[in-house]
Amino acid sequence: MGGGSGPKRGLFDDLAGMAGGAFSVLAGARAEAEAMGRAQVEAMVQRLELVRREDLDAALEVARRAREQAEALEVRVAALEAKLAQAAPAADASIDPGQSVDGG
């Protein structure tokens, strides 16, 4: 009575082995397709001269810092110009009108 289950078990083992092999082939094909897709996208990015998000974020950060430094320098220049404007009338007042600037 138990002899009838032998060939069925062998058939199921064979089917399971074939299915497992098919899955590994499909997984390999999927990985290869993804790699090819990535390569195609990378080539298109190079042709279109697009940048990666990380590169764009880094460039934006550099630009932000440069803008902040420029604004700080504008404030310093304005303060120095104000000091210079205040010092100029005092220096002009200390010079005798009959005396030349070069001392002669």
C-alpha positions as CSV (number, residue, x, y, z in Angstrom):
1,M,0.0,0.0,0.0
2,G,2.8,2.4,0.8
3,G,4.4,1.8,-2.7
4,G,2.1,4.3,-4.5
5,S,3.4,7.4,-2.7
6,G,7.0,6.9,-3.9
7,P,6.7,8.1,-7.4
8,K,4.5,11.1,-6.3
9,R,7.1,12.1,-3.8
10,G,9.8,11.9,-6.4
11,L,7.7,14.0,-8.8
12,F,7.0,16.7,-6.1
13,D,10.7,16.7,-5.2
14,D,11.6,17.2,-8.9
15,L,9.0,20.0,-9.2
16,A,10.3,21.7,-6.1
17,G,13.8,21.5,-7.4
18,M,12.8,23.0,-10.7
19,A,10.9,25.7,-9.0
20,G,13.8,26.6,-6.8
21,G,16.1,26.7,-9.8
22,A,13.6,28.9,-11.7
23,F,13.4,31.3,-8.7
24,S,17.2,31.6,-8.5
25,V,17.4,32.2,-12.3
26,L,14.6,34.9,-11.9
27,A,16.4,36.5,-9.0
28,G,19.6,36.6,-11.0
29,A,17.8,38.1,-14.0
30,R,16.2,40.7,-11.8
31,A,19.5,41.7,-10.3
32,E,21.0,42.0,-13.7
33,A,18.1,44.0,-15.0
34,E,18.3,46.4,-12.1
35,A,22.1,46.8,-12.7
36,M,21.5,47.5,-16.4
37,G,18.7,50.0,-15.5
38,R,21.0,51.8,-13.1
39,A,23.7,52.0,-15.7
40,Q,21.3,53.4,-18.3
41,V,20.0,56.0,-15.8
42,E,23.6,57.0,-14.9
43,A,24.5,57.3,-18.6
44,M,21.4,59.5,-19.1
45,V,22.3,61.7,-16.1
46,Q,25.8,62.2,-17.6
47,R,24.4,63.1,-21.0
48,L,21.9,65.6,-19.6
49,E,24.6,67.0,-17.2
50,L,22.3,66.5,-14.2
51,V,23.6,66.5,-10.6
52,R,22.9,64.2,-7.8
53,R,20.8,65.4,-4.9
54,E,23.8,65.1,-2.5
55,D,25.9,67.3,-4.7
56,L,23.2,69.9,-5.1
57,D,22.6,70.0,-1.3
58,A,26.4,70.5,-0.8
59,A,26.5,73.3,-3.3
60,L,23.5,75.0,-1.8
61,E,25.1,74.8,1.6
62,V,28.3,76.4,0.3
63,A,26.2,79.2,-1.3
64,R,24.3,79.7,1.9
65,R,27.6,80.1,3.9
66,A,29.0,82.5,1.2
67,R,25.8,84.6,1.4
68,E,26.0,84.8,5.2
69,Q,29.7,85.9,5.0
70,A,28.9,88.5,2.4
71,E,26.1,89.9,4.5
72,A,28.4,90.0,7.6
73,L,31.1,91.8,5.5
74,E,28.5,94.3,4.3
75,V,27.7,95.2,7.9
76,R,31.4,95.6,8.7
77,V,32.1,97.8,5.7
78,A,29.1,100.0,6.5
79,A,30.4,100.4,10.1
80,L,33.9,101.2,8.9
81,E,32.5,103.7,6.4
82,A,30.5,105.4,9.1
83,K,33.6,105.6,11.4
84,L,35.6,107.0,8.5
85,A,32.9,109.6,7.7
86,Q,33.0,110.7,11.4
87,A,36.8,110.9,11.5
88,A,37.1,112.8,8.2
89,P,35.4,116.1,9.4
90,A,37.5,116.0,12.7
91,A,40.7,115.6,10.6
92,D,39.7,118.4,8.3
93,A,39.0,120.7,11.2
94,S,42.4,120.2,12.8
95,I,44.2,121.3,9.6
96,D,45.0,125.1,9.5
97,P,43.4,126.5,6.3
98,G,46.6,128.2,5.4
99,Q,48.6,125.1,5.7
100,S,48.8,122.5,2.9
101,V,48.0,118.9,3.6
102,D,51.6,117.8,2.8
103,G,53.0,120.1,5.6
104,G,54.5,122.8,3.4
